Amino acid sequence: MCGIVGLVGQKNNVVEAVVYGLEGLEYRGYDSAGIACTDSGDTKIICAKACGELSALKAQLHEQPISGLAAIGHTRWATHGRVTLENVHPHFDCSGTIALVHNGIIENYHELGTMLKAEGHIFKSDTDSEVVAHLLESILDRGLSPKKALHELVSRLDGAYALVIMLGGRSDELLFVRKRSPLCLGLGKNKSAVVSDLVAFDADIEKYAIIPDQTYGFLRMGEVEAYSFDGFSAEITYTPHIHNASSRDRGGHAHYMLKEIYEQKGIVHRIVTALNDLGDEWIKGLGYTSASQASESLKKLTHVDLIACGTSYYAASLGAFFLRDIAGIDTSVTRASEFAYNPILMKNRLYGVVSQSGETADTLEVLRALKRQEQSVFGIVNVEKSSMAREADGFFAMHAGPEISVASTKSFTAQVVVFYWLALKIAHSKGLITLQQLQASEAELLWCGNKIEETLENNKSSIEHDAAWFAQYKTCLFLGRQESFILAAEAALKLKELAYIFVEAFPSGELKHGPLALVDQNMPVVVFSSADPLVYQKIVSNAQEVKARGGRLVVFGFQDQTALLNLAEKSYCVSGFSSYTQCDSLLGPLCMVAAMHYLVYSIAKVLERPIDKPRNLAKSVTVE
Ligand code: F6R
């Protein structure tokens, strides 16, 4: 979603550095971009804006370069107002001497806009953000200092917002405000920066700090002045910054998505090693402070409530199977956007938020609401400096590394692995399994980790061959049962998101209760099999029902499942893992996941979709 980069430099020109920062933010999804800069002693603010890719803005800057000692830039993902040049940030006041970029939503923008229009302010855009520029203008016009003006500004804005503001001619400082939307400060060689995501920093930034919530202040060369919303000095705590330029390249792959599909190979070993390295401290991930507290609480724990969105919701749904079957804990999973309306808060419950970014607004708001009600909340999060990682009582890092492609691939796999490991640890600490059993199960998890890429490689050429066949269809049905239904649902989300093909996922037992009416020779039906012998038998019956109606049957199955594989027109098989293998059948989806991702990738490629940045979507959904 929207991204912010603000820089104060020593060299004229900081514009290139802002562009570099915006490139780092591109992965979050955006539809337009803009930059403004100013020089010392010159009250003029110069601006360049373009709709579409950042390359359009770069081409414009190449034709008509702009320069200054301070600059602010923004990538916009439209919420209030269409994708037009007028709506691109930075936004200005009437005099053109205040420019600002904004992430989040100003909830009372309509009331403020009406009042400011009545005062004579002229608006140029349809955005909620522009209101802030005019409001600040009207406050400063009363002769208040910038510090007092910011203090009044935050008292009049409702909603969630990260703001970076430039005053014409004040090239030595930028103003910043943070309420609920992420914003970070960076200090370094020849420049100071304020950005919405750490990836926007360059190698010159030596240390950084997450701005505390409800803080405003001033960024200058090598220094920061910060105040909490109540006007007292705010403490800013810095951490050394290590720039990771390699996370920005595609590692020789055509797309980030492909790079990330292949990164799943080593992920299982890496996560299990890192989690085991926690030793006895693992209980802190659940928010417990001591082993005795953990052991008491885990014995009494009757229910876990998992909360997440999108792909993380499906990973949590697999996690619920693991926690129920392995750790004996009744577990429910709720989409964060629905949870807010129906929370039944009870004793001896543990809440878990699951998120790649750790910034998804719906999930974050549930976490905050639960914390306000003094509930215990743990997280499973990839971005370790994210708001969720900081605000939960404890969290488990997913160790997936930066995920750039909008569609989550390796982070899904990482979440599933963390859940499986966690279920084993809880089961062991409750005395449900012995240490030997725990180690044997961990070995099965690692064995399945090796299957991820083996299954992809074994089926790669068939998948590439079949992609064009899939691409001709406008609709599809995906089926599975139990844990394999979760994979079917996640695959359906991926195909919708990346190929824009309408797919419905159903538990295959539901076929006869409605969806079977859709099945004919024009309907591809993809069945995700289970390695559980009983579940498998039922899946075979459902596949026969599809076949009998002329449906175009495609199967993701396991070796030896010949009855099912023989029914299929096209099939992709996990070798060495049959219904009779001594491996937990709950791990079946893990073996299939990269092959499933590669099928979706290949179909999207045939259809020439913008794979890493699907239309209308953003990587980190920071508005509710
Ligand atoms: C789909 C996808 C999204 C995210 C969802 C939650 O491929 O990536 O559905 O899973 O927006 O994001 P996080 O995990 O960052 O909370």
Residues whose N, C-alpha, C, O or C-beta is under 5 A from the ligand:
A	BS01	F6R	C309 G310 T311 S312 V354 S355 Q356 S357 G358 T360 V406 A407 S408 K619 V621
